[in-house]
Amino acid sequence: MGRFIILVVALAAIWLALSGYFDKPLLLGFGAASVLFAAFLAHRAGVLDAEGVPLGIFPGIVVYMVWLTFEIGKANLMVARQALAVEPKLSPRLFLVPNPPRSTLGKVIFANSITLTPGTVSVDLREDEILVHGLTDALCDEAGIKAMGERVAKIERGRA
């Protein structure tokens, strides 16, 4: 029941943030109905389990998302600098980084974080490592990506 309530609150917050309707009762009613219906369908489908609503990663994931946002911003500037350069210094390559997270959720968060960061893409997710494609030498920062994986591992252990 707790996961159902958390899902309803999260969906309602997202609906309110994206719609912007705070003063129209009819639209608020439709929004509430759609949120409840979506939560009901999720409950009926059986996706409100520990994998579908992983409560153990909160609040660490929020702190991680703030950190990741700044990392994405820095990488955006690096990629934009290369895109606007008269003679860009591209040096694409593939490299392996260790995969410290142990859970499936942690591995997915780590691989998606790499792909969200401009200039890098997770190519292959293996048990103990990830094959990453980097656009430049600066973006192929194996130590920085490994540190990202360590942050995710801390989140999944609940110590972030």
Buried (B, 14 or more C-beta within 10 A) or exposed (E): EEBBEBBBEEBBEEBBEEEEBEEEEEEBEBBBEEBEEBBEEBBEEEEBEEEEBBEEBEEBBEBBEEBBEEBEEEBEEBBEEBEEEEEEEEEEEEBBBEBBBEBEBBBBBBBEBBBBBBBBBBBEBEEEBBBBBBBBEBBBBEEBBEEBBBBBBBBBBEEB
